[in-house]
Each structure stands twice: as structure tokens, then as C-alpha cells.
Amino acid sequence: SSPLLQAARKRNSLNLLELSEAELEEQFVRGDGPGGQATNKTNNCVVLKHVPSGIVVKCHQTRSVEKNRKIAREILQEKVDLFYKGEDSDVFKEKKASEKQKQEKKRRAKENLERKKLFKEMQQLDKE
């Protein structure tokens, strides 16, 4: 998958492309991961494919098939939006903004650490 598709699953995206049910293929399969018998015997994992773009989403976040269907459609809608709109997509813009905030937060934390080091060094010099 491309780096653009990694940005999907961000909340509060408004301008997403609409999906029609005719373009979707849906399967219910057994999930994987922890859960033992509850996971191994129930088909509550949803695999949703958008036929025109070929994008496939697998959702097994809850034990409920209906909730997984809803979540899978949300994720797929965001990925399809990214696929067709690219960098113009609201999802991509949100991802970029959050990355920028994260970098700014890291930069500020680094500056604060440097200030603390300098302060400690000054205290050590004052004691001597």
C-alpha cells in the first residue's frame, strides 16, 4: 500500500467521496489474534473490497459483525478518498497537520531538556 493510504483512519474528515453498495464486495471471515474460542469459531471479521479501485479493508475491531461492518465502511471510504484525491484529500491534510504538531511538540521538548541541562550546569558552577 502507498504512503497515502497509511493516512486513512483519521477522524473528522468531512469531504469524503461517497461509496455505493454496488461497488463493494463484502465477506465475513474468522478473525485472527487473541481471543481463543470466541475468535476461532465466529465469522465476525469483515473483509470489504472496493471493486473499481481494488482497495481491500479487513476489520475485526469488535465482536459485533454490525459494528465491524460500519467501521470497515468508514475506513474504506477514507482510503478510497485518498486513492482518488491524493494530496487534496481532507484525510491527507489532517494527517500532515497532526505530523506537524507532533514534530513541533518534539522540538519544544528537546529545547526544554537543553534548558534544564544548562540550568543544572549553572547550579553546579555556582556551588564551586
C-alpha positions in Angstrom: 0.0 0.0 0.0 1.2 3.5 -0.7 2.1 6.0 1.9 -1.1 8.0 1.1 -3.2 5.0 2.2 -1.4 4.9 5.5 -3.0 8.2 6.4 -6.5 6.7 6.5 -8.5 6.2 9.7 -8.3 9.8 10.9 -11.5 11.2 12.3 -13.5 14.4 11.5 -13.0 14.2 7.7 -15.9 15.9 6.0 -15.4 15.9 2.2 -15.2 12.2 1.6 -16.2 10.5 -1.6 -19.5 8.5 -1.3 -19.4 4.7 -1.8 -22.2 2.9 -3.5 -23.0 -0.6 -2.2 -22.9 -1.9 -5.8 -19.2 -1.2 -5.9 -18.5 -3.2 -2.7 -17.8 -6.9 -2.2 -18.3 -8.0 1.4 -17.1 -11.2 3.1 -17.3 -12.4 6.7 -14.3 -14.5 7.8 -12.8 -15.7 11.0 -10.7 -13.1 12.7 -7.2 -13.6 13.9 -5.2 -12.7 17.0 -6.0 -13.2 20.7 -9.5 -14.4 21.8 -9.3 -18.2 21.7 -12.5 -20.0 21.0 -14.5 -16.8 20.6 -12.3 -15.8 17.7 -11.8 -19.2 16.2 -15.4 -20.2 15.9 -17.2 -17.0 14.8 -17.1 -15.2 11.4 -17.3 -11.7 12.7 -14.3 -10.3 10.8 -15.4 -8.2 7.8 -13.4 -8.0 4.6 -14.6 -5.2 2.4 -13.4 -4.6 -1.2 -13.9 -1.6 -3.4 -14.0 -3.2 -6.8 -13.2 -0.2 -9.0 -10.0 0.8 -7.1 -9.1 -2.7 -5.8 -8.7 -1.4 -2.2 -9.4 -4.1 0.5 -10.1 -3.4 4.2 -10.2 -6.0 6.9 -11.9 -5.1 10.2 -12.0 -7.2 13.3 -12.0 -4.4 16.0 -15.1 -5.6 17.9 -17.0 -8.9 18.5 -20.1 -7.4 16.7 -20.4 -8.0 13.0 -22.6 -4.9 12.6 -20.1 -2.6 14.3 -17.2 -4.2 12.2 -19.3 -3.6 9.0 -19.8 0.1 9.9 -16.1 0.6 10.9 -14.9 -1.2 7.7 -17.0 1.1 5.5 -15.6 4.2 7.3 -12.1 3.1 6.8 -12.7 2.1 3.2 -14.4 5.4 2.4 -11.3 7.3 3.7 -8.9 5.0 1.8 -10.9 5.4 -1.4 -11.0 9.2 -0.9 -7.2 9.2 -0.5 -6.8 6.9 -3.6 -8.7 9.3 -5.9 -7.9 12.7 -4.4 -4.4 12.1 -3.3 -2.9 15.1 -1.5 -6.1 17.1 -2.0 -7.9 14.8 0.4 -9.1 16.1 3.8 -7.7 12.9 5.3 -4.2 13.6 3.9 -4.4 17.2 5.1 -5.3 16.1 8.6 -2.5 13.6 8.7 0.0 16.2 7.6 -1.3 18.7 10.2 -1.0 16.1 13.0 2.5 15.2 11.9 3.5 18.9 12.0 2.1 19.2 15.5 4.0 16.1 16.6 7.3 17.5 15.3 6.7 20.8 17.0 6.0 19.1 20.3 9.2 17.1 19.9 11.2 20.2 19.1 9.8 22.0 22.2 10.6 19.0 24.4 14.1 18.9 23.2 14.6 22.7 23.8 13.2 22.2 27.4 15.7 19.4 28.0 18.6 21.5 26.8 17.4 24.4 29.1 17.3 22.0 32.1 20.8 20.8 31.3 22.2 24.3 31.1 20.4 25.2 34.3 21.9 22.3 36.2 25.4 23.1 34.8 25.0 26.7 36.0 23.9 25.5 39.5 27.0 23.2 39.6 29.3 26.2 38.7 27.6 28.3 41.4 28.3 25.7 44.1 32.0 25.5 43.2 
